[in-house]
């Protein structure tokens, strides 16, 4: 079951959280075109709406690398980069166990 993954925390400026939220929603269409990325989730913290998490799993390391250099990453980090209050915190991961993954 071990598959490569990625967890990234994003912290936006207070006045740009909604714009960043919209960018994450738009990024989904690019991720859907990626054959080796599944699942892909974006989450928003309930206690601090300026904090977002991106969680994804990949079929293999090649798929993770393709995703990191793909259109979704460009949209999120390129267009969305100016909306962030601090640099994103990416954490490469490996799936240990899961349901429906």
Secondary structure, DSSP 8 states (H G I E B T S, - for coil): ---EEEEEEEEB-GGGHHHHHHHHHHHHHHHHT-TTEEEEEEEE-SS-TTEEEEEEEESSHHHHHHHHTSHHHIIIIIITGGGBSS--EEEEEE----S--
